[in-house]
Amino acid sequence: MAVLAWLLIPLFAAIGAAIWGSWVARDRTVGDIAELNGYARFRDAMEKAETRSDPV
């Protein structure tokens, strides 16, 4: 029984590594595009705020 346990430990480690590797390699371009669009809106808002401000 102890031999079986020692054989299952690397098997579970390999399965865990495969799951982790597929999670890391996933395609995340959708989130990047949304973040870039949000940053562009922020930049536009900051540029508009600079042009509207009147010196006191």
N, C-alpha and C positions, 0 to 999 in steps of 0.2 A: 504493500500500500504506500509506503514511503517513496518507492521508486516512481509510482504513478504521480504523486504530488510533485516530485522534482521535475517530472516531464510536463506537467500542466502549468507550472509557473512560467517557463519561457513561452508556452503557447499563449497564455493570457497576456503576457507582456507584448508579444508580437501582434495580437489582436488590438490591444490598446494603442500600440504605436501606429498601426494602420488607420485606426479611427482618428487619432490625433493628426496624423499626416494628411488625411483627406480633409479634416477641418481647417488646417492651416492653408492648404492649397486651394480652398474654395474661391470662387470668383466674387470679388467684392467691388466691382466697378460701379454698381448701382448706387451704393452709398457714397462713393467718391464724387459722382456727378452731382448728387443732391447737395453735398457739402460745398462743392465749388460754386454751384448756383447760389447758395446761401451767402457765401463769401462775396460774390459779385454784387448781390443786393445790398450787403453791408457796405461795400466800397462805394456804391452809388449813393446810398443814404448819407455817408460821411462827406462825400463831395458836395451834395446838395446842402448839407448843414453848413459847410464852409462858405458857400456862395451867398447864403441868406443872412449870415450874421453881420450886423451893422456895428461899427466901432462906437463906443460910448463917448 
